[in-house]
Amino acid sequence: MTENWFIWALLSAVFAAFTAIFAKIGIAGVNSDLATLIRTVVIFVVLAGFIYWTGKWSNPFDLSPKTWIFLILSGLATGASWVCYFRALKMGDASKVAPVDKFSLVLVALFSVLFLKEHPSFREWCGIAMIGGGVVLLVLKI
């Protein structure tokens, strides 16, 4: 079952694509920060229901301080990302904003080497470079 990560990652990409389309339509005539708040509330309700109905609830106060710190940092980064993403969608085309947002893939690769001591293969670096090159092509006005 080592391929399960790929299925979940692919589903993540599909849902992320729909996120951009639905958000672009949904933010018409609405402040992007309010739209982000509404989206966050929906996510909270859906996840709370999912955790409850699947019986996955456990006491969060049993988590280690290190886990709390990094989950809080992750939440802050996610919130900042969503605010920036919705503002960019408000101003630009979804077909341009979403791919530039995915430059995060290049940054994740670099940060994973620096902070997690991961070692992508040459083939993986080639793919990462192509993603970065695609973003550069979108931004350049040639």
N, C-alpha and C positions, 0 to 999 in steps of 0.2 A: 504493500500500500504506500510505497514511497512517492507515488505520483499524485497522491491526494492534494498536496500543496498546489500543484499546477491547476487542478480543477477549481479549487477555491480562488486562486489568483486570477484565473480566466473569468470566473463569475464576478470577481471584484471589478475587473476591467469592464465587463458588460454593464454592471450596475453603475459604475463611475461614468460611463458614456451616457446612460439615461439620466444620471444626475445633472450633467451639463445641459442636456436638452430641456429637461423639466424645469431646471432652475432658470434658464434663460427665458422661458415662457412665463414662469411664475413671478419673476422680478419686475415685469413690465408695470410701471406705475407705482412701485413699492420701493421704499428705502432698502438698500441692500443689507444693512445691518439688521433691520427688522426681519427681513426674509431669512437671514442666517439664524436669528433667534427662533423663528417658527420651525425651521428645519431641525434645529437642535432639540427642541421640545418633542417633535415627532420621533426623532431618533431615540430619545430617552424613553418615551412611552413604548415604542416597539421593542427596544432591548430589554426593558424591565419586564414586559409581557413574555418575551422569549425566554428569559432566564427563569421566570416563575413557572411557565408551562412545561419547560423541559426538566425542571427539578435541579437546575444547576446552581441555585442560590447557595452561597456560603457566607459566613460572617466576614465582611471586609476588614473588621478590626483585628482579625487574626493574621493579616498580611504583615510582612516585615516592613520596617521603616524605609529600607532601600526600595522595596516594591512601591510603596506609597509615593516616595519622592519621584521616581521615574515615571509612574503613571500620571502624577500631577503635571510633571514637565511635558509628557506626551499630550495630555489634555490641553495644556496651554498652547503648545505648538499647533495642535489640530485646530483649536479655536482661531488662532492667528491666521492659519492657512485658509480656513473657511471664510473669514472676513475679507481677506485679500482676494480670494477666488470670486466671491460674489460681487465685490466691487469691480473686479476686472470684467466679469460677465456683464455687468450693468453697462459698462463702457464699450466693450468690444464684442466681436463675433465669437460665438461658442467654438467655431471651427478653428479659431486662432488661439483663444484663451486656453482651452483644454490641452492642446499639445504643449504649449509653453509651460503650463502647470506641471505637465509630466516631465519637465526637466528635472523634477525632484528625483526621478529614477537615476539620473547621472549623479546627482548629489548623494543619494543613498549609497551608491556604489563607492564613491570617494570616502564618505563618512564611515562606511562599514570597514574599509581598509584601515582608516586612521584610528577609529575607536573600538572596533570589534575584532580587529586583527584578521579579517577575512581575506581570502586570496582568490579573486576571480581569475578564471583561466584566460588565455589569450583570446579564445573564441568569444567568451563573455565580454571582455573588454572591447572587442570589435563591435558587438551588438550595442554596448553602452555608447561607444563613439558614434555609431550611426544615429542613435536617438538624439544625442547632442547635436550632431550635424543637421538633423531634421529641424530642430528648434532654431538653429542659426539660420537656416533657409527661410523659415517662417518670419523671422524678425528682420532680416535684410530686405531692403527695398531696392531690388535690382531691376 
